[in-house]
Amino acid sequence: MNTVMKMEELFQTLKITPKNLSLYKAAFSHSSYTNEHKAKANYERLEFLGDAVLDLVVADYLFRNHKESEGEMTKVRASYVCENANYCYATALGLQNYILLGNGEQKEGLKKAIVADIFEALMGAIYVDLGYATVRRVVLDIIVPYIEDPNTSFFSDYKSALQEYVQTEQKSLEYVLVNEEGPAHDKRFTVEVKIDEIVYGVGSGTSKKEAEQEAAKEALDKMVF
């Protein structure tokens, strides 16, 4: 069955009536598929746009409905607009059932990152096809129940959230490895995160990346930049 025809149930779930169906086929087409079938468009451009749409809609919702500081809102937005969250939204909607992959990509299996990207691409397609008011309603219908559920959080990338906040404030950000101990197979790293040369967080972990995430989390928890 044609992929666009199969999506009728999805359109009903989202409560939308598409105008330009080719946008939605592009939103579900991986580059491996378009290369093999000499199709004109894959999801990548729509994903780029959808990412920005999600950021704006969620930021606007938090600003209007929550009283947290800028730093806290940045952390909340990063929690609900990230790969883990987008993957959850996508699978809840069954988007994995509509994705078009090339033969090679099919053999490797459907990757989590692709499913998450498709959610962003779909939001991009709705924005282009039906406008901001419609995509805003769709995004809020999907995401707000998760935001308002105190038991739900997808947050994992504290570094990105801290980087975004620091860029907004035009401050410098640096991670410094201050200690490394243990045998090669069981090392432990300690990292400090500095903002404008002042230490705002210290983290430790079995890898530098883990230690940096812990340091960024501590800095975000302080919320006093």
DAKALIN-V149230 format. One record per helix or strand of 2 or more residues. SS is the DSSP state (helix for helix, strand for strand). FROM is the first residue (numbers start at 1). TO is the last residue. If there is no record, write none. Layout:
# DAKALIN-V149230
SS;FROM;TO
SS;FROM;TO
This chain:
# DAKALIN-V149230
helix;3;6
helix;8;14
helix;21;27
helix;31;37
helix;44;65
helix;70;80
helix;83;93
helix;95;97
helix;103;108
helix;112;130
helix;132;147
helix;158;169
strand;173;181
helix;184;186
strand;188;195
strand;198;205
helix;208;222
